[in-house]
Amino acid sequence: QLENLPNEILLKILDYMNPKIKELLLLGQVSRRIRSIAYDQSLWQNVNLFPRRIVPAGLLQLILENGCKRINTRSQIVGTLTLNQESQLEFLNSWNTDPRVLTVLLASCHSLEQLHLRNVILNHEVISSICYQNGQTLKVLKLAHCKNVSDNTMDNVWIRLIIDNCVELSVLDLIDTKLSEESIEYMANNLTPTISKLWLTSGIKSRDKCMQMIKILENRCNNLTELKLSMFRWNIGPFTGISYGLGSQSYQEEQNDSKRLEDLISTFRRYE
């Protein structure tokens, strides 16, 4: 009988079957013993909730409490998310997430290594969670197409907090995220030297000023290999050792990067 096998063997069988999240939830209704096996943390490490259109907040809570380390969601999360313990998330890719849900989710994170947010509102709580709770561990931070709660390019205190606190970044993506010229200048002078890829929408109107910022980055950041400046019309290079994305080339590089991310997420356990 299947139930006569040790838990370790049942877990191996279950892992080999590669069940989806919905199937793990159904298995949890068989018996208490099968539930304990189906809810083993090793089966909940990588979860992909896309393309499920609506995700109950309770399901997201269950996934996190089962020790999930990497999660991808572009779904509408309905209900109130309540997390009573620190999550183990190291990777989070989230699109169009309700700011209230995202605030609670990020508040539970203390060891993020990769954070991809797209089309979300960067309120004070979100910025604080990024900077003060995960600043020492974050290596990849992508905030493409995000908006600050004030949506004011002259009020970029938030980006200064990120630059000052996220000291281990290797990738920073700020494409189509509004930044003032003063903020870009501050970034050039203070961004962590560990950075290897920097993508942003240029807020600098003067070509000479922009060239000055590029030179500062080139001299300070020895690991910088790729600088992508969206909506930048001047010829800026090439400079030794650094590739520059301009126009359609920049768009193609962004598409390639998105493809690599999708390939990674395709290995995650789907809901159904």
C-alpha positions as a Markdown table, in Angstrom:
| # | Residue | x | y | z |
|---|---|---|---|---|
| 1 | Gln | 0.0 | 0.0 | 0.0 |
| 2 | Leu | 1.1 | 3.5 | -0.8 |
| 3 | Glu | 0.5 | 4.6 | 2.8 |
| 4 | Asn | 2.9 | 1.9 | 4.1 |
| 5 | Leu | 5.9 | 3.7 | 2.5 |
| 6 | Pro | 8.0 | 6.1 | 4.7 |
| 7 | Asn | 7.4 | 9.8 | 4.4 |
| 8 | Glu | 10.8 | 10.3 | 2.7 |
| 9 | Ile | 9.9 | 7.9 | -0.1 |
| 10 | Leu | 6.4 | 9.5 | -0.5 |
| 11 | Leu | 8.0 | 12.9 | -0.8 |
| 12 | Lys | 10.5 | 11.6 | -3.4 |
| 13 | Ile | 7.6 | 10.2 | -5.4 |
| 14 | Leu | 5.6 | 13.4 | -5.1 |
| 15 | Asp | 8.6 | 15.5 | -6.2 |
| 16 | Tyr | 9.1 | 13.2 | -9.2 |
| 17 | Met | 5.5 | 13.7 | -10.2 |
| 18 | Asn | 6.1 | 17.5 | -10.2 |
| 19 | Pro | 2.6 | 18.4 | -9.1 |
| 20 | Lys | 1.1 | 21.9 | -9.6 |
| 21 | Ile | 0.2 | 24.1 | -6.6 |
| 22 | Lys | -3.5 | 23.3 | -7.1 |
| 23 | Glu | -2.7 | 19.5 | -7.0 |
| 24 | Leu | -0.7 | 20.0 | -3.8 |
| 25 | Leu | -3.7 | 21.7 | -2.2 |
| 26 | Leu | -6.0 | 18.8 | -3.3 |
| 27 | Leu | -3.5 | 16.3 | -1.9 |
| 28 | Gly | -3.6 | 18.1 | 1.4 |
| 29 | Gln | -7.3 | 17.1 | 1.7 |
| 30 | Val | -6.5 | 13.3 | 1.6 |
| 31 | Ser | -5.3 | 12.9 | 5.2 |
| 32 | Arg | -3.2 | 14.6 | 7.8 |
| 33 | Arg | -0.1 | 12.6 | 6.9 |
| 34 | Ile | -0.4 | 13.2 | 3.1 |
| 35 | Arg | -1.0 | 16.9 | 3.9 |
| 36 | Ser | 2.2 | 17.2 | 5.9 |
| 37 | Ile | 4.1 | 15.7 | 2.9 |
| 38 | Ala | 2.3 | 17.8 | 0.3 |
| 39 | Tyr | 3.1 | 20.9 | 2.3 |
| 40 | Asp | 6.8 | 20.1 | 2.7 |
| 41 | Gln | 8.8 | 23.3 | 2.0 |
| 42 | Ser | 10.9 | 21.6 | -0.7 |
| 43 | Leu | 7.8 | 21.5 | -2.9 |
| 44 | Trp | 7.0 | 25.2 | -2.5 |
| 45 | Gln | 10.3 | 26.8 | -3.3 |
| 46 | Asn | 9.5 | 28.3 | -6.7 |
| 47 | Val | 5.9 | 29.4 | -7.5 |
| 48 | Asn | 4.5 | 30.9 | -10.7 |
| 49 | Leu | 1.0 | 32.3 | -10.3 |
| 50 | Phe | 0.8 | 33.7 | -13.8 |
| 51 | Pro | -1.5 | 33.5 | -15.9 |
| 52 | Arg | -4.0 | 32.9 | -13.1 |
| 53 | Arg | -6.0 | 36.2 | -13.3 |
| 54 | Ile | -7.3 | 36.4 | -9.7 |
| 55 | Val | -5.4 | 35.1 | -6.7 |
| 56 | Pro | -7.0 | 35.1 | -3.2 |
| 57 | Ala | -4.8 | 36.8 | -0.6 |
| 58 | Gly | -5.1 | 33.6 | 1.5 |
| 59 | Leu | -3.5 | 31.5 | -1.2 |
| 60 | Leu | -0.5 | 33.9 | -1.4 |
| 61 | Gln | -0.3 | 33.8 | 2.4 |
| 62 | Leu | -0.2 | 30.0 | 2.4 |
| 63 | Ile | 2.5 | 29.9 | -0.3 |
| 64 | Leu | 4.7 | 32.3 | 1.7 |
| 65 | Glu | 4.1 | 30.5 | 5.0 |
| 66 | Asn | 5.2 | 27.2 | 3.3 |
| 67 | Gly | 8.7 | 28.6 | 2.8 |
| 68 | Cys | 8.5 | 29.9 | -0.8 |
| 69 | Lys | 11.7 | 31.6 | -1.9 |
| 70 | Arg | 10.9 | 32.6 | -5.4 |
| 71 | Ile | 7.6 | 33.8 | -6.7 |
| 72 | Asn | 6.2 | 35.3 | -9.9 |
| 73 | Thr | 2.8 | 37.0 | -10.0 |
| 74 | Arg | 1.0 | 39.3 | -12.5 |
| 75 | Ser | -2.4 | 38.4 | -11.0 |
| 76 | Gln | -5.0 | 40.5 | -9.3 |
| 77 | Ile | -4.6 | 39.7 | -5.6 |
| 78 | Val | -8.0 | 40.0 | -3.9 |
| 79 | Gly | -8.6 | 40.3 | -0.2 |
| 80 | Thr | -6.5 | 41.4 | 2.7 |
| 81 | Leu | -3.0 | 39.9 | 2.9 |
| 82 | Thr | -1.9 | 39.1 | 6.5 |
| 83 | Leu | 1.5 | 37.8 | 7.2 |
| 84 | Asn | 2.4 | 36.9 | 10.8 |
| 85 | Gln | 6.0 | 35.8 | 10.1 |
| 86 | Glu | 9.0 | 36.8 | 8.1 |
| 87 | Ser | 9.0 | 35.4 | 4.6 |
| 88 | Gln | 11.9 | 33.6 | 3.1 |
| 89 | Leu | 11.6 | 35.3 | -0.3 |
| 90 | Glu | 14.8 | 35.8 | -2.2 |
| 91 | Phe | 13.2 | 36.5 | -5.6 |
| 92 | Leu | 10.0 | 38.4 | -6.3 |
| 93 | Asn | 8.7 | 39.4 | -9.7 |
| 94 | Ser | 5.4 | 41.4 | -9.4 |
| 95 | Trp | 3.4 | 43.4 | -12.0 |
| 96 | Asn | 0.5 | 45.8 | -11.4 |
| 97 | Thr | 0.2 | 44.6 | -7.8 |
| 98 | Asp | -2.2 | 46.5 | -5.5 |
| 99 | Pro | 0.0 | 48.9 | -3.4 |
| 100 | Arg | -1.7 | 47.7 | -0.2 |
| 101 | Val | -0.8 | 44.1 | -0.9 |
| 102 | Leu | 2.7 | 44.9 | -2.1 |
| 103 | Thr | 3.3 | 46.9 | 1.1 |
| 104 | Val | 2.5 | 44.0 | 3.3 |
| 105 | Leu | 4.4 | 41.5 | 1.1 |
| 106 | Leu | 7.6 | 43.5 | 1.1 |
| 107 | Ala | 7.3 | 44.3 | 4.8 |
| 108 | Ser | 7.8 | 40.5 | 5.4 |
| 109 | Cys | 11.0 | 40.3 | 3.3 |
| 110 | His | 14.4 | 40.6 | 4.8 |
| 111 | Ser | 16.7 | 38.7 | 2.4 |
| 112 | Leu | 15.6 | 39.6 | -1.1 |
| 113 | Glu | 18.3 | 39.1 | -3.8 |
| 114 | Gln | 16.2 | 40.0 | -6.8 |
| 115 | Leu | 13.3 | 42.3 | -6.9 |
| 116 | His | 11.4 | 43.0 | -10.2 |
| 117 | Leu | 8.5 | 45.5 | -9.9 |
| 118 | Arg | 6.7 | 46.8 | -12.9 |
| 119 | Asn | 3.8 | 49.3 | -13.1 |
| 120 | Val | 3.5 | 49.7 | -9.3 |
| 121 | Ile | 3.3 | 52.7 | -7.0 |
| 122 | Leu | 6.4 | 53.3 | -5.0 |
| 123 | Asn | 5.0 | 54.5 | -1.7 |
| 124 | His | 7.0 | 55.3 | 1.4 |
| 125 | Glu | 6.5 | 51.9 | 2.9 |
| 126 | Val | 7.6 | 50.1 | -0.2 |
| 127 | Ile | 10.8 | 52.2 | -0.5 |
| 128 | Ser | 11.5 | 51.6 | 3.2 |
| 129 | Ser | 11.2 | 47.9 | 2.8 |
| 130 | Ile | 13.5 | 47.9 | -0.2 |
| 131 | Cys | 16.2 | 50.1 | 1.4 |
| 132 | Tyr | 16.2 | 49.2 | 5.1 |
| 133 | Gln | 15.2 | 45.6 | 5.1 |
| 134 | Asn | 16.8 | 44.3 | 1.9 |
| 135 | Gly | 19.4 | 46.8 | 1.0 |
| 136 | Gln | 22.3 | 44.6 | 2.2 |
| 137 | Thr | 21.2 | 41.6 | 0.1 |
| 138 | Leu | 19.7 | 43.0 | -3.1 |
| 139 | Lys | 21.7 | 42.3 | -6.2 |
| 140 | Val | 19.1 | 42.9 | -8.9 |
| 141 | Leu | 16.6 | 45.7 | -8.6 |
| 142 | Lys | 14.2 | 46.5 | -11.4 |
| 143 | Leu | 11.7 | 49.2 | -11.1 |
| 144 | Ala | 10.7 | 49.7 | -14.7 |
| 145 | His | 7.6 | 51.8 | -15.4 |
| 146 | Cys | 7.1 | 52.5 | -11.7 |
| 147 | Lys | 5.8 | 55.7 | -10.3 |
| 148 | Asn | 6.6 | 57.5 | -7.1 |
| 149 | Val | 3.5 | 58.2 | -4.9 |
| 150 | Ser | 4.0 | 62.0 | -5.6 |
| 151 | Asp | 4.8 | 61.4 | -9.3 |
| 152 | Asn | 7.1 | 64.4 | -9.2 |
| 153 | Thr | 10.4 | 64.4 | -11.0 |
| 154 | Met | 11.7 | 67.1 | -8.7 |
| 155 | Asp | 11.0 | 65.1 | -5.6 |
| 156 | Asn | 13.3 | 62.1 | -5.9 |
| 157 | Val | 14.3 | 61.5 | -2.3 |
| 158 | Trp | 13.3 | 57.8 | -2.8 |
| 159 | Ile | 16.0 | 57.1 | -5.4 |
| 160 | Arg | 18.6 | 58.6 | -3.1 |
| 161 | Leu | 17.5 | 56.2 | -0.4 |
| 162 | Ile | 17.9 | 53.3 | -2.8 |
| 163 | Ile | 21.4 | 54.5 | -3.9 |
| 164 | Asp | 22.6 | 55.0 | -0.3 |
| 165 | Asn | 21.2 | 51.7 | 1.1 |
| 166 | Cys | 21.4 | 49.2 | -1.7 |
| 167 | Val | 25.2 | 48.7 | -1.7 |
| 168 | Glu | 25.5 | 45.3 | -3.3 |
| 169 | Leu | 23.6 | 46.0 | -6.6 |
| 170 | Ser | 24.9 | 44.6 | -9.8 |
| 171 | Val | 21.8 | 45.4 | -11.9 |
| 172 | Leu | 19.6 | 48.5 | -11.6 |
| 173 | Asp | 16.7 | 49.1 | -14.0 |
| 174 | Leu | 14.9 | 52.4 | -13.9 |
| 175 | Ile | 13.5 | 52.5 | -17.5 |
| 176 | Asp | 10.5 | 54.8 | -17.8 |
| 177 | Thr | 10.7 | 55.7 | -14.1 |
| 178 | Lys | 10.9 | 59.5 | -13.8 |
| 179 | Leu | 14.1 | 60.9 | -12.4 |
| 180 | Ser | 15.2 | 64.5 | -12.2 |
| 181 | Glu | 18.6 | 65.7 | -13.5 |
| 182 | Glu | 19.7 | 66.3 | -9.9 |
| 183 | Ser | 18.9 | 62.6 | -9.0 |
| 184 | Ile | 20.8 | 61.3 | -12.0 |
| 185 | Glu | 23.8 | 63.4 | -11.0 |
| 186 | Tyr | 23.5 | 62.1 | -7.4 |
| 187 | Met | 23.4 | 58.6 | -8.8 |
| 188 | Ala | 26.5 | 59.1 | -10.9 |
| 189 | Asn | 28.5 | 60.3 | -7.9 |
| 190 | Asn | 27.1 | 57.8 | -5.3 |
| 191 | Leu | 25.9 | 54.6 | -7.0 |
| 192 | Thr | 27.6 | 51.4 | -5.6 |
| 193 | Pro | 30.8 | 50.5 | -7.5 |
| 194 | Thr | 29.6 | 46.9 | -7.7 |
| 195 | Ile | 27.0 | 47.9 | -10.4 |
| 196 | Ser | 27.5 | 46.1 | -13.8 |
| 197 | Lys | 24.3 | 47.0 | -15.6 |
| 198 | Leu | 22.4 | 50.4 | -15.3 |
| 199 | Trp | 19.3 | 51.1 | -17.3 |
| 200 | Leu | 17.4 | 54.4 | -17.0 |
| 201 | Thr | 15.4 | 57.0 | -18.8 |
| 202 | Ser | 17.6 | 60.1 | -19.2 |
| 203 | Gly | 16.3 | 63.2 | -17.5 |
| 204 | Ile | 19.3 | 65.3 | -18.6 |
| 205 | Lys | 18.6 | 67.8 | -21.4 |
| 206 | Ser | 22.2 | 68.9 | -22.0 |
| 207 | Arg | 24.4 | 66.6 | -24.0 |
| 208 | Asp | 27.5 | 67.9 | -22.3 |
| 209 | Lys | 26.0 | 67.3 | -18.8 |
| 210 | Cys | 25.0 | 63.8 | -19.8 |
| 211 | Met | 28.5 | 63.1 | -21.1 |
| 212 | Gln | 29.9 | 64.3 | -17.8 |
| 213 | Met | 27.7 | 61.9 | -15.9 |
| 214 | Ile | 28.7 | 59.0 | -18.1 |
| 215 | Lys | 32.4 | 59.8 | -17.5 |
| 216 | Ile | 31.8 | 59.9 | -13.7 |
| 217 | Leu | 30.1 | 56.5 | -13.8 |
| 218 | Glu | 32.8 | 55.1 | -16.0 |
| 219 | Asn | 35.6 | 56.2 | -13.7 |
| 220 | Arg | 33.8 | 55.2 | -10.4 |
| 221 | Cys | 32.2 | 51.9 | -11.4 |
| 222 | Asn | 34.9 | 49.5 | -12.6 |
| 223 | Asn | 32.4 | 46.6 | -13.1 |
| 224 | Leu | 30.0 | 48.6 | -15.3 |
| 225 | Thr | 29.7 | 46.7 | -18.6 |
| 226 | Glu | 26.3 | 47.9 | -19.8 |
| 227 | Leu | 24.7 | 51.3 | -19.7 |
| 228 | Lys | 21.2 | 51.7 | -21.3 |
| 229 | Leu | 19.8 | 55.2 | -21.7 |
| 230 | Ser | 16.3 | 55.1 | -23.0 |
| 231 | Met | 15.0 | 58.1 | -25.1 |
| 232 | Phe | 18.5 | 59.3 | -25.5 |
| 233 | Arg | 19.2 | 60.8 | -28.9 |
| 234 | Trp | 22.8 | 61.8 | -28.9 |
| 235 | Asn | 25.8 | 59.7 | -30.0 |
| 236 | Ile | 27.6 | 58.9 | -26.8 |
| 237 | Gly | 30.3 | 56.4 | -27.6 |
| 238 | Pro | 31.6 | 54.0 | -27.8 |
| 239 | Phe | 33.6 | 54.0 | -24.6 |
| 240 | Thr | 36.1 | 51.3 | -23.8 |
| 241 | Gly | 34.6 | 48.2 | -22.1 |
| 242 | Ile | 31.1 | 49.5 | -21.8 |
| 243 | Ser | 28.2 | 48.7 | -24.2 |
| 244 | Tyr | 25.5 | 51.4 | -24.7 |
| 245 | Gly | 21.9 | 50.7 | -25.7 |
| 246 | Leu | 20.3 | 53.3 | -27.9 |
| 247 | Gly | 17.0 | 53.4 | -29.8 |
| 248 | Ser | 15.9 | 50.2 | -31.3 |
| 249 | Gln | 19.1 | 48.4 | -30.0 |
| 250 | Ser | 18.1 | 49.4 | -26.5 |
| 251 | Tyr | 14.6 | 48.0 | -27.0 |
| 252 | Gln | 16.0 | 44.7 | -28.4 |
| 253 | Glu | 18.2 | 44.3 | -25.4 |
| 254 | Glu | 15.3 | 44.9 | -23.1 |
| 255 | Gln | 13.3 | 42.3 | -24.9 |
| 256 | Asn | 16.2 | 39.8 | -24.6 |
| 257 | Asp | 16.5 | 40.5 | -20.9 |
| 258 | Ser | 12.7 | 39.9 | -20.5 |
| 259 | Lys | 13.1 | 36.6 | -22.4 |
| 260 | Arg | 15.8 | 35.4 | -20.0 |
| 261 | Leu | 13.6 | 36.2 | -17.1 |
| 262 | Glu | 10.6 | 34.4 | -18.6 |
| 263 | Asp | 12.9 | 31.3 | -19.2 |
| 264 | Leu | 13.8 | 31.3 | -15.6 |
| 265 | Ile | 10.2 | 31.7 | -14.4 |
| 266 | Ser | 9.1 | 28.9 | -16.7 |
| 267 | Thr | 10.9 | 26.5 | -14.4 |
| 268 | Phe | 8.7 | 27.5 | -11.4 |
| 269 | Arg | 5.8 | 25.4 | -10.2 |
| 270 | Arg | 2.6 | 26.7 | -11.7 |
| 271 | Tyr | -0.8 | 26.9 | -10.0 |
| 272 | Glu | -2.7 | 24.8 | -12.5 |
